[in-house]
Amino acid sequence: MMELSIKLIFLFIDIRWLDVLDVLLVAYLIYRLYFIVKGTSAINIFLGILSIYVLWKIVEAFQMEMLSEILGQFIGVGVIALFIVFQQEIRKFLLSLGNRGLFAGTRKSVGLFGRLFKSVHEDQVDIKPILKACHYLAKKKIGALIIIARKSDPSLFIIGGQEVKAIVNSDLMISIFQKESPLHDGALIINNNMIEKAQCVLSLSENTDMPEGTGLRHRSALGIAEQTDAIAVVVSEQTGSLSIAHDSRLLYNLAPDLFDHKLMHFFDMNHRKKKKM
């Protein structure tokens, strides 16, 4: 008897394959948004709004008209408030679509238009002088923050700075970060194998899940990595440790060999593939 009633219920439910696809896409969209706000102060607001929305749908399903109307009005007005509260997160989400694609998450993933508008400067960066400079600075415990542009232009997220316009050179980079140099305080920007600017100011990451011992350089590095696809390299002034920020992640306190391997991997992958072919 129970099996018959279950069959009758399913007969009245018209489920199309598009309905299943709709649910899966919404679930994935919520997951991507959660991934962006995870670890930030906005996560509690995000969970609160999601809870109210789920409650609204439950109340609507049970046809509780008065409560449904109140929650519906709250959700309607709340959409405008969302754009104000989640300005940074919405911008990160839209940038992730352009830089890495909606279905990003693997090393092989590319942006929606990445193959059509792929920038050439990513493969032209000479990593060896950067590695040499970083190891020297780490040995001498001289703090440094180096931003290496890839596909997207990080200039929209950079404040101020002094133009340098010089080919990437380890001696020049080392001299810039010396404490006696007027350009040592701030970030150095590398784009298209050129040192474009020094003494740049970056926005800080709001991520609350930062390792102990991280300072403003690490927060600035993670901030630019959350907003663009740039690679940010940090040399700690206190410990001389080497860290890399990329794709909204901070690889903190890397061993020298692992640091070299990671940085070479980001920029030499395409060259290695061509050699194998």
N, C-alpha and C positions, 0 to 999 in steps of 0.2 A: 504493500500500500504506500509506504514511504517512497519507494523507488518510482512509483507511478506519479506521485505528487511532484517529485523533483523533475521528472521528465516534462510534466505539464508546465512547470515554472519556466524551464528552458525554452519551451515552445513559444512562450509569450515574449521572451527576450530576444530582440533582433540585434545580434552582434556582428558587425561587419569587420573585415580585416583592417579597414581604415580606422575603426574605433580602437582596435588593439594598437595600431601604429601611433594613434593620437596619444594614448595613455603612456606608451613607451617614450615618446618624444618629450612629453611634459615631465615625466619622471627624470629623464636624462638632463633636461634643462634645469630642473630644481637641483639636481646633483652638481652640475657645473657651477651654479650660483652659490651653492653651499661651499664648494671647494674654494671659490674666490674669497668668500668672507670668513672662512674657517681660520681661527687663530687671531682674528681681529676683534675690536670692540663692537663691530656691527653684527656679530654672530647672534647675540642675544635678541637684537631687534628683528633679525631675519627669522629666527625660530618663533618669536612672539607673533609676528604677522602671519607666518605659515599656520600657526595654531588657530588663529582667529579665522583664517580662510577655511580651514578644514571644518571648524565648528559651524561656520556659516552654511557650508554645503550640507552638513548633517541636519541642521535645523531646517533648511530648505526642503530636504528630502522628506522630513516628517511633517511638512506643511504647517510649521509653527510661524504663522504669518507675521505677527508683531515683532518677535525677536529676529526673524529673518529680514524684515524691513530695516530694523535698526542696524544689524550687522552689514547688510547690503550697502546702506548709506555710508557706514564707516569705511568699508572696503573701497567704495567709489571715491570718496574724498582722500582716502589713504594712498591712492595711486599717485596723486600729485605730491604728497608728502614723501613718498618713496624716492622720487627723483631728487628731492632736496637732501634727504638723509643719506642716500646711497650714491651720491655723485661719483665718488672715487671708485666704488665697486662696479657701477654701471660702466664707467669708462674703461676699467680693467677688462670687463667682460667683452665689450665691443672691440677692444684692442686684441684680445685673445682670439676673436673671430678672424681678424685681419692678419695677425701674425702667425697663429698656429692652427687656426681652423676650429670649427665647432667640435669636431671629433678628435681633438688633440689629446695627447696623453702618452704617446709613444715617440721614440726618437725618429721614426720614419715619417711621422705626420707632418704635414705642411699646411700653410694657410689656404683659404679658399681660392686666392688668386696667386699663391706663391709660385707656382710653376710658370705662370704667364708673366709676372712682373718680378722675377727673381733678381735681386741686386747682385752686382758683380763684386762689390767690395768685401763680402764675407769671405770669399776664397782668396783674396789678394792680401790679407793681413799677414805680415811677417811676424810670426810668434816668437822666434828665437831671441830678438832683442828685448822683447817684453819679459820673457822668462829670465834672461840674464839680469835685467834690472831688478826684477822682483826678488830674486835670490840674493842679490847684493844688499838690497834694502832690508830684507828679512834678517840677514846675518848681522847688519849694523843696527837693527831695531829702529829703523826709520819708517814712520807711518806713511802709507800711500793708499790712494784710491784711484784705480784706473778703470775707465769705462770704454769697452770695445764695442762699437756699433756693428750690427749685423744687417738684417733686412730692413727694419724700421728705423726711422730717423729719431734719435733721442733728444734732439734740440728743443722740442716742445716742452720737455720736462727738465730743462737745464736753465738755471738762473745765473745771469752774469757771466763772469769769466774773462780771461785775457787771451786774445788770439795769439797762437804760436805759429801755425802753418809750417810745420817741418816734417820731413820724412821720419818715420819711427826709428828712433836711435836710442840705444841703451844708456849711453853716456849723458845724453840730453835729459832723459827721463830721471836718471839718478840725480842730476844737478837740480832739476826742478823741485824734487822732494827733499832736498837738503834743508835743514831748519833755518839756515841763513838766507835761503832763497825767498823772495817776496811772494812767490807763486806756490809755495809748498802746502799751504792750507787750502784744501778743497780738492775737487776731482779733476783728473786729467782725462780728456776726451780723445779717443782715437777713432777715426772714421776714414775708410778707404786708404788704409795704411799711412795716414797722416795724423800727426799730433795737432788737432785743430785748436783746442783750448786748454787752458789750465786755470786753476783757482775757481772752479765752477761750484755752484751750490746746488744740491739736489734735495728733493723732498724726502722726508724720512718715512720709512715703513711703519704702519700702525700695528704690525703683527706683534701680538703679546706673547708668542711662544718662541722667544729668542734664546739661544744658548747663553749660559752665564759667561761673562767676560766680554761680551760684545759691546761696542761703543757706537758713537755717531757714524763712524765710517761704515761699519757693518749695516747699520740701519739705512744709511743712504744707499749703499750698494743693493740691499734687498728692495728698497723703494723703487729704484730705476729698473730692477729686474721684474718687479710686479707690473710696471707700466709699459715696458718695451721688451723686445727680445734680445737686448744687449747683454753682453757678458761683463760683469763687474768683478774686478780683482781687488782684494783688500790685503794690505800688509799691516799687521798690528804693531803699533808703536810700543806697547807694553811688553809683549811676549815675542814679537818677530814672527808670529804664526801667519800662515798663508790661507786665505779663504776665497771662495768663488761663489758669486750669486748669479743665478740664471733661472729663468722660467718660474719665478716666484719662490725659488728655493735657495737656501743658504747652505753651502758645503763648508762647514766651519773647521778651522784648525787642521788643514790637510798636511799629510806628510809631503816632503819636497818631491819625491818621485811620483806620488799620486797627483799632486798639483800639476806637474808637468804633463802627465798622461791625460788628465781631464781637459786642460787648456788646449793641448794638441788635438784631442779628440773633437772638440767643438769646431775647430777651424780647418783641420787637415783631413776630415773624413772623406770629402769628395775627391781630394787628390789621391788618397789611398785606393779608392774604388777605381779611379781611372787607370792607376798603375796595374791593378789586378786584371783589368780588362785587356 
